[in-house]
């Protein structure tokens, strides 16, 4: 969706060493290709500051989901383990339902969530 500005915040582990060089290259290619994306400039800003600029938080599974909820920023969590039938389904039970949605890792699901923000 071109009307959405995507801030791609890389996990600190992704920024270190050679282990994740393929993933970093992919993220940077996305940033170069889509003008409504940032994956480099935002790395110097604090996470709480970035959350004040955010309408939503998209993740596979992250502790940032709780920080986002503290800033009243809703999250979409995509990891199969935290879905209703996953072995970590109780994870995030402390977060109000209006601030967390769980869903499959599918473009249609993500776009539907973004449009509701």
C-alpha positions in Angstrom: 0.0 0.0 0.0 1.7 3.2 -1.2 -0.2 5.4 1.2 1.5 3.7 4.1 5.0 4.7 5.2 6.9 1.6 6.5 9.6 1.9 9.1 11.6 -1.3 9.0 13.3 -1.5 12.4 15.9 -4.2 12.4 16.4 -6.3 15.5 19.9 -5.6 17.0 20.9 -9.2 16.2 20.2 -8.6 12.5 22.7 -5.7 12.6 25.6 -7.8 13.9 27.9 -10.2 12.1 27.6 -12.2 9.0 24.9 -14.5 10.1 22.1 -12.3 8.9 23.7 -10.7 5.9 21.1 -12.2 3.5 18.2 -10.8 5.5 19.8 -7.4 5.8 20.4 -7.3 2.0 16.8 -8.2 1.4 15.5 -5.4 3.7 17.8 -2.9 2.1 16.6 -3.9 -1.4 13.0 -3.3 -0.2 14.0 0.1 1.1 15.7 1.0 -2.2 12.8 -0.2 -4.3 9.9 1.3 -2.3 10.1 5.1 -1.6 7.6 4.8 1.2 10.1 2.6 3.3 12.9 3.4 5.7 15.3 0.8 7.1 18.4 2.9 7.7 17.6 6.3 9.1 15.4 5.1 11.9 18.0 2.9 13.4 19.5 5.9 15.2 16.2 6.8 16.9 15.0 5.3 20.2 12.2 2.8 20.0 9.9 4.8 22.2 10.3 7.8 19.9 9.5 5.7 16.8 6.4 4.3 18.5 5.1 7.9 19.0 5.3 8.2 15.2 3.6 4.9 14.5 0.0 3.9 13.8 0.8 0.2 14.0 3.4 -2.4 14.9 3.9 -5.5 12.7 6.0 -8.4 14.0 6.6 -12.1 13.9 6.9 -12.2 17.7 8.6 -9.5 19.8 8.8 -7.9 23.3 8.2 -4.6 21.4 4.6 -5.7 21.2 4.3 -4.8 24.9 6.1 -1.5 24.5 3.8 -0.7 21.6 0.7 -1.5 23.7 2.1 0.9 26.4 2.1 3.6 23.7 -1.4 2.6 22.6 0.0 1.4 19.3 -1.8 -1.8 18.1 0.3 -4.8 17.0 -0.2 -7.5 14.4 1.7 -10.7 15.5 2.3 -13.2 12.7 4.3 -16.1 14.3 2.4 -19.4 14.1 3.5 -20.2 17.7 1.4 -17.4 19.2 -1.8 -18.0 17.2 -4.9 -19.5 19.0 -3.7 -23.1 18.5 0.0 -22.4 18.9 2.1 -23.6 21.8 2.7 -19.9 22.9 -1.0 -18.9 22.4 -1.1 -17.4 25.9 1.8 -15.1 25.1 0.6 -11.4 25.3 -2.5 -12.4 27.3 -1.9 -9.3 29.4 -2.3 -7.0 26.4 -5.8 -5.6 25.8 -7.4 -7.2 22.8 -7.9 -3.9 21.0 -4.1 -3.5 20.9 -3.1 -6.9 19.6 -4.2 -9.0 16.7 -2.8 -12.4 15.7 -2.9 -13.6 12.2 -1.2 -15.6 9.5 1.8 -14.4 7.6 -0.1 -13.6 4.4 -0.1 -10.3 2.4 -3.9 -10.2 2.4 -4.0 -10.4 6.2 -1.4 -7.7 6.6 -3.0 -5.3 4.1 -6.4 -5.8 5.8 -4.9 -4.9 9.2 -3.1 -1.9 7.8 -6.3 -0.5 6.2 -8.0 -0.7 9.6 -5.4 1.5 11.3 
